[in-house]
Amino acid sequence: MIVLDCVSESPLWERHPGMEAVAERALMQAARDCGITLLDGVEVSLLLVDDARMREMNREWREKDKPTNVLSFQSVLPERLAHAPFLGDIVLACETVEREAQDEGKNFDDHAAHLVVHGFLHLLGHDHMNDRDAEMMEELETRILAALGIADPYAEEH
């Protein structure tokens, strides 16, 4: 079981009052399907921010002067995951998540759940820096989301 510490820094998230439950459900499924043994009660924090704050964080930590949808801050090396009481932080930017969901014709909660899963997998050491790793991460995300009843976010539109 994962313990989620969810903190909202922006009143914009009040438009999505069920976000904490969406994130908890996504994290629980991801933990079951990730293939990694984690401590029962391991903690993950979720910080809900606006685009301005996300832009600051993205500039500071990734040297990219623009908001992004999700950032992850891993607190433990992958080889220590099984013994870690805290995995790290996931940050979501409200306006970007809303805009992407609208532009892509997706349900907001489904898109947010996908980003939480994506961020969680980064906390576990997954990445998408090369094609092989990206494909493996996308397959795992797709499998986790399917278990949640969420359509494949990477499927080509017809």
Contacts in CASP RR format, 6 or more apart in sequence:
PFRMAT RR
TARGET T0000
AUTHOR 0000-0000-0000
METHOD contacts of the structure
MODEL  1
MIVLDCVSESPLWERHPGMEAVAERALMQAARDCGITLLDGVEVSLLLVD
DARMREMNREWREKDKPTNVLSFQSVLPERLAHAPFLGDIVLACETVERE
AQDEGKNFDDHAAHLVVHGFLHLLGHDHMNDRDAEMMEELETRILAALGI
ADPYAEEH
1 28 0 8 1.000
1 31 0 8 1.000
1 40 0 8 1.000
1 41 0 8 1.000
2 24 0 8 1.000
2 27 0 8 1.000
2 28 0 8 1.000
2 31 0 8 1.000
2 38 0 8 1.000
2 41 0 8 1.000
2 42 0 8 1.000
2 43 0 8 1.000
2 44 0 8 1.000
3 41 0 8 1.000
3 42 0 8 1.000
3 43 0 8 1.000
3 44 0 8 1.000
4 20 0 8 1.000
4 23 0 8 1.000
4 24 0 8 1.000
4 27 0 8 1.000
4 43 0 8 1.000
4 44 0 8 1.000
4 45 0 8 1.000
4 46 0 8 1.000
5 43 0 8 1.000
5 44 0 8 1.000
5 45 0 8 1.000
5 46 0 8 1.000
6 19 0 8 1.000
6 20 0 8 1.000
6 23 0 8 1.000
6 45 0 8 1.000
6 46 0 8 1.000
6 48 0 8 1.000
7 45 0 8 1.000
7 46 0 8 1.000
7 47 0 8 1.000
7 48 0 8 1.000
8 14 0 8 1.000
8 19 0 8 1.000
8 48 0 8 1.000
9 47 0 8 1.000
9 48 0 8 1.000
9 49 0 8 1.000
9 50 0 8 1.000
9 53 0 8 1.000
10 48 0 8 1.000
10 49 0 8 1.000
10 50 0 8 1.000
10 53 0 8 1.000
10 94 0 8 1.000
12 50 0 8 1.000
12 94 0 8 1.000
12 95 0 8 1.000
13 19 0 8 1.000
13 48 0 8 1.000
13 94 0 8 1.000
15 94 0 8 1.000
15 98 0 8 1.000
16 94 0 8 1.000
16 108 0 8 1.000
16 109 0 8 1.000
16 112 0 8 1.000
18 109 0 8 1.000
19 48 0 8 1.000
19 109 0 8 1.000
19 112 0 8 1.000
20 46 0 8 1.000
22 109 0 8 1.000
22 112 0 8 1.000
22 113 0 8 1.000
22 116 0 8 1.000
23 46 0 8 1.000
23 112 0 8 1.000
23 113 0 8 1.000
23 116 0 8 1.000
25 113 0 8 1.000
25 148 0 8 1.000
26 113 0 8 1.000
26 114 0 8 1.000
26 116 0 8 1.000
26 117 0 8 1.000
26 120 0 8 1.000
26 144 0 8 1.000
26 148 0 8 1.000
27 44 0 8 1.000
27 116 0 8 1.000
27 117 0 8 1.000
27 120 0 8 1.000
29 117 0 8 1.000
29 144 0 8 1.000
29 147 0 8 1.000
29 148 0 8 1.000
30 116 0 8 1.000
30 117 0 8 1.000
30 120 0 8 1.000
30 121 0 8 1.000
30 144 0 8 1.000
31 38 0 8 1.000
31 42 0 8 1.000
31 120 0 8 1.000
32 147 0 8 1.000
33 140 0 8 1.000
33 143 0 8 1.000
33 144 0 8 1.000
33 147 0 8 1.000
34 120 0 8 1.000
34 121 0 8 1.000
34 124 0 8 1.000
34 140 0 8 1.000
34 144 0 8 1.000
36 81 0 8 1.000
36 82 0 8 1.000
36 124 0 8 1.000
37 81 0 8 1.000
37 82 0 8 1.000
38 81 0 8 1.000
38 82 0 8 1.000
38 84 0 8 1.000
38 87 0 8 1.000
39 82 0 8 1.000
39 83 0 8 1.000
39 84 0 8 1.000
39 85 0 8 1.000
41 85 0 8 1.000
42 84 0 8 1.000
42 85 0 8 1.000
42 86 0 8 1.000
42 87 0 8 1.000
43 85 0 8 1.000
43 86 0 8 1.000
43 87 0 8 1.000
43 88 0 8 1.000
44 86 0 8 1.000
44 87 0 8 1.000
44 88 0 8 1.000
44 89 0 8 1.000
44 90 0 8 1.000
44 120 0 8 1.000
44 123 0 8 1.000
45 86 0 8 1.000
45 88 0 8 1.000
45 89 0 8 1.000
45 90 0 8 1.000
46 89 0 8 1.000
46 90 0 8 1.000
46 91 0 8 1.000
46 92 0 8 1.000
46 116 0 8 1.000
47 89 0 8 1.000
47 90 0 8 1.000
47 91 0 8 1.000
47 92 0 8 1.000
48 91 0 8 1.000
48 92 0 8 1.000
48 94 0 8 1.000
49 57 0 8 1.000
49 91 0 8 1.000
49 92 0 8 1.000
49 93 0 8 1.000
49 94 0 8 1.000
50 93 0 8 1.000
50 94 0 8 1.000
50 95 0 8 1.000
51 67 0 8 1.000
51 93 0 8 1.000
51 94 0 8 1.000
51 95 0 8 1.000
51 96 0 8 1.000
52 67 0 8 1.000
53 93 0 8 1.000
54 67 0 8 1.000
54 68 0 8 1.000
54 71 0 8 1.000
54 91 0 8 1.000
54 93 0 8 1.000
54 96 0 8 1.000
55 65 0 8 1.000
55 66 0 8 1.000
55 67 0 8 1.000
57 71 0 8 1.000
57 91 0 8 1.000
58 64 0 8 1.000
58 65 0 8 1.000
58 66 0 8 1.000
58 67 0 8 1.000
58 68 0 8 1.000
58 71 0 8 1.000
59 65 0 8 1.000
61 71 0 8 1.000
61 73 0 8 1.000
62 68 0 8 1.000
62 71 0 8 1.000
67 93 0 8 1.000
67 95 0 8 1.000
67 96 0 8 1.000
68 93 0 8 1.000
68 96 0 8 1.000
69 92 0 8 1.000
69 93 0 8 1.000
69 96 0 8 1.000
69 97 0 8 1.000
69 100 0 8 1.000
69 115 0 8 1.000
70 90 0 8 1.000
70 91 0 8 1.000
70 92 0 8 1.000
70 93 0 8 1.000
70 115 0 8 1.000
70 116 0 8 1.000
70 118 0 8 1.000
70 119 0 8 1.000
71 90 0 8 1.000
71 91 0 8 1.000
72 88 0 8 1.000
72 89 0 8 1.000
72 90 0 8 1.000
72 91 0 8 1.000
72 119 0 8 1.000
72 120 0 8 1.000
72 122 0 8 1.000
72 123 0 8 1.000
73 88 0 8 1.000
73 89 0 8 1.000
73 90 0 8 1.000
73 91 0 8 1.000
74 87 0 8 1.000
74 88 0 8 1.000
74 122 0 8 1.000
74 123 0 8 1.000
74 125 0 8 1.000
75 84 0 8 1.000
75 86 0 8 1.000
75 87 0 8 1.000
75 88 0 8 1.000
75 89 0 8 1.000
75 123 0 8 1.000
76 84 0 8 1.000
76 86 0 8 1.000
76 87 0 8 1.000
76 88 0 8 1.000
78 124 0 8 1.000
78 125 0 8 1.000
81 87 0 8 1.000
81 124 0 8 1.000
87 120 0 8 1.000
87 123 0 8 1.000
87 124 0 8 1.000
88 123 0 8 1.000
90 116 0 8 1.000
90 119 0 8 1.000
90 120 0 8 1.000
90 123 0 8 1.000
92 112 0 8 1.000
92 115 0 8 1.000
92 116 0 8 1.000
97 108 0 8 1.000
97 111 0 8 1.000
97 112 0 8 1.000
97 115 0 8 1.000
98 108 0 8 1.000
100 106 0 8 1.000
100 111 0 8 1.000
101 107 0 8 1.000
101 108 0 8 1.000
101 110 0 8 1.000
101 111 0 8 1.000
101 112 0 8 1.000
104 111 0 8 1.000
106 153 0 8 1.000
110 145 0 8 1.000
110 150 0 8 1.000
110 151 0 8 1.000
111 153 0 8 1.000
113 145 0 8 1.000
113 148 0 8 1.000
113 150 0 8 1.000
114 141 0 8 1.000
114 145 0 8 1.000
114 150 0 8 1.000
114 153 0 8 1.000
117 141 0 8 1.000
117 144 0 8 1.000
117 145 0 8 1.000
118 137 0 8 1.000
118 141 0 8 1.000
121 137 0 8 1.000
121 140 0 8 1.000
121 141 0 8 1.000
126 133 0 8 1.000
126 136 0 8 1.000
126 137 0 8 1.000
126 140 0 8 1.000
127 133 0 8 1.000
127 137 0 8 1.000
128 134 0 8 1.000
128 137 0 8 1.000
128 138 0 8 1.000
138 154 0 8 1.000
141 153 0 8 1.000
141 154 0 8 1.000
142 152 0 8 1.000
142 153 0 8 1.000
142 154 0 8 1.000
145 151 0 8 1.000
145 152 0 8 1.000
145 153 0 8 1.000
146 152 0 8 1.000
END
